[in-house]
Amino acid sequence: MGDESKKLLALLNGIARRTYYGEEDMTDDFLLSQIYPDSPKEESSGLITKCSGLLKNMVSADMDFNQLDAFLVSQTKRRENPLTEEQTQVFRKFWKNNKNKIHDSIIAKTKWNNSLQNVLWRIDLKAQARNMEQMNESSAIMEFQINSPENKSEVVRFEMDETKLTEVLTQMKEIETEINNYCQ
């Protein structure tokens, strides 16, 4: 791999780190100073814009390797600023090494809500109650471990009596039925 190919691969990795992995210190100026210190700023800035656009197209289409080949061939046939064969090889290598990581990063960023990681439960008898009639009634102690999109974990604990537990289980069965109806 030639020197220009290594520089282009470093540029693609830097753009991916900034755009998809959240490394905001990978600014255009930083990339230019580290990868293309001797090149004119206008030329290098144009290359960053071009590579960012091509990478965005590849990611948004979630291209497989056949689609990538067709896309890169079309880029070599452009009249203005076409890709060279050496550059297409660099894009192929980059995509082979980073496609899954970028996809996973995008999926992780698009989780809007918290997710349920774990459910623990046990059945206890009430030892304290306001009324004597409620003493020694069984109740379910529930513990949910919830993770936020930022990977912060929170534990929620609560207690349900038999009536409330029956209601929740009935609603869960309704949810399961609806999911099964949509999956068929």
One Martini backbone bead per residue (centre of mass of N, CA, C, O) as a GRO file, in nm:
protein
  184
    1MET     BB    1   0.096   0.037   0.025
    2GLY     BB    2   0.083   0.349  -0.025
    3ASP     BB    3   0.107   0.660   0.102
    4GLU     BB    4  -0.171   0.766   0.000
    5SER     BB    5  -0.335   0.526   0.108
    6LYS     BB    6  -0.269   0.566   0.408
    7LYS     BB    7  -0.388   0.849   0.426
    8LEU     BB    8  -0.677   0.778   0.341
    9LEU     BB    9  -0.728   0.572   0.566
   10ALA     BB   10  -0.683   0.772   0.797
   11LEU     BB   11  -0.909   0.963   0.713
   12LEU     BB   12  -1.145   0.763   0.733
   13ASN     BB   13  -1.099   0.695   1.031
   14GLY     BB   14  -1.135   0.986   1.137
   15ILE     BB   15  -1.421   1.032   1.031
   16ALA     BB   16  -1.548   0.792   1.179
   17ARG     BB   17  -1.473   0.875   1.467
   18ARG     BB   18  -1.634   1.139   1.458
   19THR     BB   19  -1.919   1.049   1.339
   20TYR     BB   20  -1.961   0.739   1.490
   21TYR     BB   21  -1.771   0.757   1.781
   22GLY     BB   22  -1.751   1.060   1.920
   23GLU     BB   23  -1.471   1.208   1.824
   24GLU     BB   24  -1.439   1.552   1.842
   25ASP     BB   25  -1.114   1.587   1.807
   26MET     BB   26  -1.168   1.520   1.487
   27THR     BB   27  -1.092   1.755   1.315
   28ASP     BB   28  -1.006   1.893   1.027
   29ASP     BB   29  -0.746   2.026   1.129
   30PHE     BB   30  -0.628   1.775   1.259
   31LEU     BB   31  -0.625   1.591   1.012
   32LEU     BB   32  -0.449   1.775   0.836
   33SER     BB   33  -0.199   1.795   1.031
   34GLN     BB   34  -0.150   1.473   1.042
   35ILE     BB   35  -0.181   1.384   0.723
   36TYR     BB   36  -0.167   1.691   0.558
   37PRO     BB   37   0.072   1.918   0.621
   38ASP     BB   38   0.173   1.999   0.302
   39SER     BB   39  -0.097   2.064   0.203
   40PRO     BB   40  -0.332   2.234   0.075
   41LYS     BB   41  -0.617   2.324   0.232
   42GLU     BB   42  -0.823   2.312  -0.004
   43GLU     BB   43  -0.757   2.026  -0.102
   44SER     BB   44  -0.800   1.877   0.171
   45SER     BB   45  -1.090   1.975   0.225
   46GLY     BB   46  -1.208   1.842  -0.028
   47LEU     BB   47  -1.139   1.551   0.058
   48ILE     BB   48  -1.307   1.546   0.314
   49THR     BB   49  -1.578   1.603   0.181
   50LYS     BB   50  -1.577   1.364  -0.012
   51CYS     BB   51  -1.539   1.134   0.198
   52SER     BB   52  -1.784   1.202   0.370
   53GLY     BB   53  -1.994   1.160   0.147
   54LEU     BB   54  -1.926   0.867   0.073
   55LEU     BB   55  -1.960   0.751   0.358
   56LYS     BB   56  -2.254   0.835   0.395
   57ASN     BB   57  -2.363   0.664   0.161
   58MET     BB   58  -2.266   0.388   0.267
   59VAL     BB   59  -2.417   0.400   0.540
   60SER     BB   60  -2.714   0.469   0.455
   61ALA     BB   61  -2.716   0.195   0.266
   62ASP     BB   62  -2.575  -0.044   0.385
   63MET     BB   63  -2.350  -0.173   0.220
   64ASP     BB   64  -2.257  -0.409   0.039
   65PHE     BB   65  -2.008  -0.530  -0.164
   66ASN     BB   66  -2.162  -0.502  -0.431
   67GLN     BB   67  -2.259  -0.213  -0.392
   68LEU     BB   68  -1.981  -0.091  -0.351
   69ASP     BB   69  -1.864  -0.158  -0.625
   70ALA     BB   70  -2.072   0.000  -0.791
   71PHE     BB   71  -2.020   0.272  -0.656
   72LEU     BB   72  -1.713   0.295  -0.718
   73VAL     BB   73  -1.735   0.276  -1.024
   74SER     BB   74  -1.906   0.534  -1.051
   75GLN     BB   75  -1.676   0.718  -0.926
   76THR     BB   76  -1.464   0.661  -1.163
   77LYS     BB   77  -1.677   0.793  -1.396
   78ARG     BB   78  -1.648   1.066  -1.327
   79ARG     BB   79  -1.575   1.384  -1.435
   80GLU     BB   80  -1.554   1.492  -1.144
   81ASN     BB   81  -1.340   1.380  -0.936
   82PRO     BB   82  -1.232   1.094  -0.954
   83LEU     BB   83  -1.160   0.787  -0.870
   84THR     BB   84  -0.919   0.578  -0.806
   85GLU     BB   85  -0.815   0.261  -0.782
   86GLU     BB   86  -0.663   0.301  -0.516
   87GLN     BB   87  -0.904   0.434  -0.364
   88THR     BB   88  -1.103   0.197  -0.390
   89GLN     BB   89  -0.932   0.001  -0.222
   90VAL     BB   90  -0.948   0.164   0.038
   91PHE     BB   91  -1.254   0.158   0.070
   92ARG     BB   92  -1.280  -0.147   0.085
   93LYS     BB   93  -1.102  -0.190   0.331
   94PHE     BB   94  -1.254  -0.007   0.523
   95TRP     BB   95  -1.534  -0.147   0.498
   96LYS     BB   96  -1.447  -0.427   0.592
   97ASN     BB   97  -1.344  -0.318   0.885
   98ASN     BB   98  -1.617  -0.104   0.958
   99LYS     BB   99  -1.915  -0.174   0.908
  100ASN     BB  100  -2.005  -0.308   1.180
  101LYS     BB  101  -1.917  -0.082   1.374
  102ILE     BB  102  -2.093   0.139   1.255
  103HIS     BB  103  -2.361  -0.002   1.284
  104ASP     BB  104  -2.350  -0.037   1.594
  105SER     BB  105  -2.324   0.265   1.659
  106ILE     BB  106  -2.595   0.353   1.538
  107ILE     BB  107  -2.776   0.174   1.706
  108ALA     BB  108  -2.689   0.286   1.984
  109LYS     BB  109  -2.781   0.588   1.915
  110THR     BB  110  -3.101   0.503   1.846
  111LYS     BB  111  -3.163   0.461   2.131
  112TRP     BB  112  -3.411   0.614   2.318
  113ASN     BB  113  -3.451   0.411   2.541
  114ASN     BB  114  -3.479   0.211   2.774
  115SER     BB  115  -3.355  -0.107   2.898
  116LEU     BB  116  -3.409  -0.435   2.977
  117GLN     BB  117  -3.187  -0.656   3.151
  118ASN     BB  118  -3.339  -0.744   3.431
  119VAL     BB  119  -3.522  -1.001   3.626
  120LEU     BB  120  -3.640  -1.006   3.959
  121TRP     BB  121  -3.788  -1.246   4.201
  122ARG     BB  122  -4.027  -1.276   4.479
  123ILE     BB  123  -4.190  -1.438   4.754
  124ASP     BB  124  -4.380  -1.284   5.013
  125LEU     BB  125  -4.461  -1.199   5.340
  126LYS     BB  126  -4.640  -0.997   5.525
  127ALA     BB  127  -4.533  -0.832   5.834
  128GLN     BB  128  -4.655  -0.552   5.748
  129ALA     BB  129  -4.951  -0.353   5.836
  130ARG     BB  130  -5.235  -0.167   5.881
  131ASN     BB  131  -5.384  -0.436   5.864
  132MET     BB  132  -5.450  -0.750   5.980
  133GLU     BB  133  -5.557  -0.873   5.704
  134GLN     BB  134  -5.268  -0.817   5.552
  135MET     BB  135  -5.137  -1.020   5.698
  136ASN     BB  136  -4.973  -1.284   5.545
  137GLU     BB  137  -4.960  -1.191   5.263
  138SER     BB  138  -4.887  -1.232   4.948
  139SER     BB  139  -4.595  -1.111   4.759
  140ALA     BB  140  -4.435  -0.941   4.499
  141ILE     BB  141  -4.093  -0.901   4.434
  142MET     BB  142  -3.952  -0.656   4.226
  143GLU     BB  143  -3.663  -0.645   3.986
  144PHE     BB  144  -3.524  -0.390   3.779
  145GLN     BB  145  -3.290  -0.366   3.519
  146ILE     BB  146  -3.188  -0.048   3.384
  147ASN     BB  147  -3.083   0.082   3.070
  148SER     BB  148  -2.937   0.333   2.920
  149PRO     BB  149  -2.798   0.469   2.638
  150GLU     BB  150  -2.541   0.548   2.840
  151ASN     BB  151  -2.500   0.291   3.038
  152LYS     BB  152  -2.694   0.335   3.274
  153SER     BB  153  -2.774   0.196   3.581
  154GLU     BB  154  -3.095   0.079   3.711
  155VAL     BB  155  -3.295   0.013   4.004
  156VAL     BB  156  -3.622  -0.140   4.036
  157ARG     BB  157  -3.847  -0.153   4.318
  158PHE     BB  158  -4.136  -0.369   4.390
  159GLU     BB  159  -4.478  -0.428   4.495
  160MET     BB  160  -4.720  -0.706   4.469
  161ASP     BB  161  -5.014  -0.820   4.465
  162GLU     BB  162  -5.220  -1.057   4.343
  163THR     BB  163  -5.401  -0.869   4.175
  164LYS     BB  164  -5.181  -0.709   4.026
  165LEU     BB  165  -5.037  -0.953   3.905
  166THR     BB  166  -5.275  -1.050   3.734
  167GLU     BB  167  -5.297  -0.796   3.559
  168VAL     BB  168  -5.013  -0.802   3.439
  169LEU     BB  169  -5.029  -1.086   3.312
  170THR     BB  170  -5.264  -1.022   3.124
  171GLN     BB  171  -5.119  -0.797   2.966
  172MET     BB  172  -4.883  -0.973   2.869
  173LYS     BB  173  -5.059  -1.167   2.702
  174GLU     BB  174  -5.164  -0.948   2.510
  175ILE     BB  175  -4.891  -0.871   2.396
  176GLU     BB  176  -4.814  -1.149   2.288
  177THR     BB  177  -5.052  -1.173   2.092
  178GLU     BB  178  -4.984  -0.923   1.919
  179ILE     BB  179  -4.705  -1.010   1.831
  180ASN     BB  180  -4.794  -1.276   1.696
  181ASN     BB  181  -4.981  -1.141   1.486
  182TYR     BB  182  -4.744  -0.971   1.344
  183CYS     BB  183  -4.549  -1.232   1.283
  184GLN     BB  184  -4.751  -1.392   1.066
   0.00000   0.00000   0.00000
